[in-house]
Amino acid sequence: MDFIERITSEIDGECTVKQTSPFTYFAKIKQLKIHFVQIKDYNSAVFQNEIKNLKKKNEHFITVFEDYYKRSPKKIIKRLKYHFGKSNRIHGRETKITKITKPEAVEFLEKNHGNIPLKTKYNFGLLDSNKKLVAIACFGQVIRMRNGAKSAELIRFCNLSGSRVVGGLTKLIGHFKNLYQLDELMTYCDLEWSNGDNFKKLGFTEIETSTPTEFIINLNTWQRTHYSQFRNKNDWDIRNKDDYQTVLNMGSIKFIKYFNEK
């Protein structure tokens, strides 16, 4: 399997792999645990049951769906290397904050982030000593809540592939909070890549866990489309269903950081 060969050759040769269902594999590379999900034979009931069993036995593991890997293999491998610890460490105190444009943010995310860029209002980056963009944080509109609090959403944070800016997210959040005098900041944690511990360490409070979202995957192009959007744009009944597979993602955790709590 190409995915297993890549992580073995590019991350660590001491990789143990076990097939855990007709369409999933569980790989262990020292402290890194990866759950790889093939799409064609995916079965929702089997998948959900397997996730429950894996969570009982493992504190944290990363789930990689085949369509994400097929579309951007280099990006996924680099992101796994980051979680394994194979990255260039940059100290946040040695970087400079800069405001970046939306096109600049989208370009950086497309090159370095595993998920697609989303609509954002404010985008800030960190420049290293060579004025190279090494991390960005993207935020949504600042709004006034019913209780009077000023709130916004952290939509994306992303390091340059192959690098880790230590303290970078804290620095960018602090800058944004002070700039707009925020009372709180909301964000979501993708359960396929994180269990939320990093946000808790930054002072975020877990609010709720969302249910998995349903997607349609084109088995020829590996394009992933939200189920509702697919039904609106296509006549599902006349399509060749052998070319498509329905999958559920892992869901997400909602967090809020309160800045003015005593």
Salt bridges, closest charged atoms under 4 A:
GLU10 OE2 - ARG6 NE 2.57
GLU10 OE1 - LYS81 NZ 3.77
ASP12 OD2 - LYS30 NZ 3.35
GLU50 OE2 - HIS35 NE2 3.42
ASP67 OD2 - ARG71 NH1 3.51
ASP67 OD2 - ARG224 NE 2.72
GLU107 OE2 - LYS111 NZ 3.20
GLU206 OE1 - LYS200 NZ 3.43
